[in-house]
């Protein structure tokens, strides 16, 4: 099979018929063999009924329904597991991503040898104050931290070689950073394609301003995990040892100074009367705690359980 199109969705009943027929037209025009995997992330409208109806008229459509809303990352992870195509395309269900971009995305993967190609919505049709400016700041930060020169890291329209999505784990809210996950897994040939962005035609956006704060925290978390996730002792251990020795040196310095003054018969203060001694004591205690945290982190890293959980209600 040439292409698997994975579409995570939540309350997008109105857009599904138009989206599925648009994808079908593009696939037929380019003679692609394909499948469409629609993952209903616990919609409260009639999205699932719409998917069932569409699957009866187009046998390429497969549907997965979650019992509740687990989030976009879980929906993508589940869709990736089910995908059978040599190239996997992801897009949002709100018709803001154009299926007409699929042939070029497919070509860049198959002919130019990219592992992953991310869309770049250069001319966004969103509100400039609440979406465009925060998005630019977010992407600038992501480029700096990850080292991946993408203008739109969080664009839902992406293409992957099948091997890539089978060897990465998308969990929590990490769908924003799939290129970074791919890079950490050793897939370094990451490209970008300017894509057409359209105004939302049905429904309303499911993401508010909180996503930018959450995205920054997720980026910090992912950077830390990719750097120290396999060896947390490297961070906590070195930090703990540094604090421990700084505190120890300060405490020894205070004690030696007191002994020297005492032997010379000059004025000296008791060690416990000096505020610096208590700061040194705090540094020693924090150093021990950090070191123990690193040790516990090592034990957890060696025995980590699965992080992806979802409960499928029905599958077509």
HELIX and SHEET records of a PDB file:
HELIX    1   1 UNK A   13  UNK A   29  1                                  17    
HELIX    2   2 UNK A   47  UNK A   57  1                                  11    
HELIX    3   3 UNK A   72  UNK A   82  1                                  11    
HELIX    4   4 UNK A   99  UNK A  101  5                                   3    
HELIX    5   5 UNK A  102  UNK A  110  1                                   9    
HELIX    6   6 UNK A  128  UNK A  132  3                                   5    
HELIX    7   7 UNK A  133  UNK A  146  1                                  14    
HELIX    8   8 UNK A  162  UNK A  166  1                                   5    
HELIX    9   9 UNK A  174  UNK A  177  5                                   4    
HELIX   10  10 UNK A  178  UNK A  184  1                                   7    
HELIX   11  11 UNK A  210  UNK A  228  1                                  19    
HELIX   12  12 UNK A  232  UNK A  264  1                                  33    
HELIX   13  13 UNK A  271  UNK A  273  5                                   3    
HELIX   14  14 UNK A  275  UNK A  302  1                                  28    
SHEET    1   A 8 UNK A 190  UNK A 194  0                                        
SHEET    2   A 8 UNK A 116  UNK A 120  1                                        
SHEET    3   A 8 UNK A 158  UNK A 161 -1                                        
SHEET    4   A 8 UNK A  87  UNK A  90 -1                                        
SHEET    5   A 8 UNK A   3  UNK A   9  1                                        
SHEET    6   A 8 UNK A  34  UNK A  40  1                                        
SHEET    7   A 8 UNK A  61  UNK A  66  1                                        
SHEET    8   A 8 UNK A 312  UNK A 315 -1                                        
END                                                                             
